Amino acid sequence: MKAVGIYRESFLAGSPDKDAMILRLTAEELRKGGISVELRQYTNLNPSGRYNLVFSMARSEKARQKLQAFESKGVTVVNSPEAVGLSLNRELAYKELLEAGVSIPKSEVRSLNELELFKKPLVLKRVDRHEQWFIVKGQEDLDAALEFYRSEKVKKVIAQEFIDGSHLKFYAIDGKFFIQPCPRAIVALTRVQAVTAGKAIGLEIYGGDFIVSGKQAYLVDLNDWPSFGGINGYTQGEAAREIASYLSDKMRGVK
């Protein structure tokens, strides 16, 4: 059986070195299971290549178009390009999450001109990618965020209610859930929301962040295939073994 892994584009990576490492480690684990694995940039992906599986961290529209061509030929692609595209469209993704019953802070799309005067604490996020977000607690914060977004030619952003609480990072591989150490009740609460969120967006390998305030957990970020390098006590090597096991089962029709 043959698989190909696709690196994330550097300009769309929050942690380029860690992102590349989790892909390489996953490839190593797949090879241990007797699977032939290539690693490529999407620009070097041969559209005529014969693969049983494409496992991809790429995010750009051009990359997703290439991956969709493989899907149309019946090749298994993880994560699906459609799900990755949806996860990058925050406006649409948040609507899907709310409809699925996931708790997220109040979020609205705003033009930069609508945000020039500080009114209340917010988190500003790009509508089209996971990076480049700002916590705004005063006019100075807002001015800095707007200056950056204008330099990037960003015209609108998501203005999200700032929730004061404890931050918890999580990862998910299909139904398996990993989160920073926290009380069992919070683990149970966040697990349900994380699994629901993954299904709503269509992601199989993903991660994100919760803010816990009192007895309420708010999902504040959901992203496709993270680096798996942000939870103490859960290494990239451990994650790679879990991911490879899941991908192997997918290739063999078990999942």
Residue pairs with C-beta under 8 A, 6 or more apart in sequence:
1 34
1 35
1 36
1 52
1 53
1 251
1 252
2 35
2 36
2 37
2 38
2 50
2 51
2 52
2 53
3 30
3 35
3 36
3 37
3 38
3 51
3 52
3 53
3 54
3 55
3 247
3 251
4 37
4 38
4 39
4 40
4 45
4 49
4 51
4 53
4 54
4 55
5 23
5 26
5 27
5 37
5 38
5 39
5 40
5 54
5 55
5 56
5 57
6 23
6 39
6 40
6 41
6 42
6 45
6 54
6 55
6 56
6 57
6 58
6 63
6 67
7 19
7 20
7 23
7 39
7 40
7 41
7 42
7 57
7 58
8 16
8 19
8 20
8 23
8 57
8 58
8 59
8 225
9 41
9 42
9 58
9 59
9 60
9 63
10 16
12 59
12 60
12 129
12 131
13 19
14 130
14 131
14 227
15 227
15 229
18 227
18 228
18 229
18 236
19 57
19 227
21 227
21 229
21 236
22 57
22 225
22 226
22 227
22 228
22 229
22 236
22 239
22 240
22 243
23 39
23 55
23 57
24 39
25 236
25 237
25 239
25 240
26 55
26 240
26 243
26 244
26 247
27 37
27 39
28 240
29 240
29 241
29 243
29 244
29 245
30 37
30 244
30 247
30 248
31 37
32 244
33 244
33 248
35 248
35 251
42 56
42 58
42 60
42 62
42 63
42 66
42 67
45 66
47 66
47 69
47 70
51 70
51 75
52 75
52 76
52 251
53 75
53 76
53 77
53 78
53 247
53 250
53 251
54 67
54 70
54 75
54 76
54 77
54 78
55 77
55 78
55 243
55 247
56 63
56 67
56 77
56 78
56 79
56 81
56 84
56 225
57 224
57 225
58 64
58 67
58 84
59 84
59 88
59 129
59 224
61 85
63 81
64 81
64 82
64 84
64 85
65 81
67 77
67 80
67 81
68 81
68 82
70 77
71 77
71 80
71 81
76 250
76 251
78 204
78 205
78 247
78 250
79 202
79 203
79 204
79 205
79 206
79 224
79 225
80 202
80 204
82 202
83 201
83 202
83 203
83 204
83 224
84 203
84 224
86 92
86 93
86 96
86 201
86 202
87 93
87 130
87 201
87 203
87 206
87 222
87 223
87 224
88 128
88 129
88 130
88 224
89 127
89 128
90 107
90 125
90 126
90 127
90 128
90 158
91 109
91 127
91 158
93 201
93 222
94 104
94 107
94 158
96 200
96 201
97 104
97 197
97 200
97 201
97 219
97 222
98 104
99 200
100 196
100 197
100 199
100 200
101 196
102 193
102 196
102 197
102 200
102 219
103 193
103 216
103 217
103 218
103 219
104 160
104 218
104 219
104 220
105 123
105 160
105 161
105 162
105 163
105 211
105 218
105 220
106 160
106 161
107 158
107 159
107 160
107 161
108 158
108 159
108 160
109 127
109 156
109 157
109 158
109 159
110 156
110 157
110 158
110 159
111 155
111 156
112 146
112 149
112 150
112 154
112 155
112 156
112 157
115 122
115 124
115 142
115 146
115 157
115 159
116 142
116 146
117 139
118 136
118 138
118 139
118 141
118 142
120 162
121 135
121 136
121 137
121 162
122 135
122 136
122 159
122 160
122 161
122 162
123 133
123 134
123 135
123 136
123 159
123 160
123 161
123 162
123 220
124 133
124 134
124 136
124 145
124 149
124 157
124 158
124 159
124 160
125 132
125 133
125 157
125 158
125 160
126 132
126 133
126 149
126 154
126 157
126 158
127 156
127 157
127 158
130 221
130 223
132 148
132 149
132 152
134 141
134 144
134 145
134 148
135 141
135 162
136 142
136 145
136 162
137 162
149 157
160 220
163 211
163 213
163 218
163 220
164 213
165 211
165 212
165 213
165 214
165 218
166 182
166 211
166 212
166 213
167 209
167 210
167 211
168 179
168 180
168 182
168 186
168 190
168 209
168 210
168 211
168 212
168 217
169 179
169 180
169 207
169 208
169 209
169 230
169 231
170 177
170 178
170 179
170 180
170 190
170 194
170 207
170 208
170 209
170 210
170 231
171 177
171 178
171 179
171 206
171 207
171 226
171 228
171 231
171 234
171 239
172 178
172 194
172 195
172 198
172 203
172 205
172 206
172 207
173 204
173 205
173 239
173 242
173 243
173 246
174 204
174 205
174 246
174 255
175 195
176 242
176 246
177 190
177 191
177 194
177 195
178 231
178 234
178 239
179 187
179 190
179 191
179 194
179 210
179 231
180 231
180 232
181 232
181 233
182 190
182 212
186 212
186 217
189 215
189 217
190 210
190 212
190 217
193 210
193 217
193 219
194 208
194 210
194 219
197 208
197 219
197 222
198 204
198 206
198 222
201 222
203 222
203 224
204 246
205 224
205 225
205 243
205 246
206 222
206 223
206 224
206 225
206 226
207 222
207 223
207 225
207 226
207 228
207 230
208 219
208 220
208 221
208 222
208 223
208 226
209 219
209 220
209 221
210 217
210 218
210 219
210 220
211 217
211 218
211 220
212 218
227 236
228 234
228 236
228 239
228 240
228 243
229 236
246 255
249 255
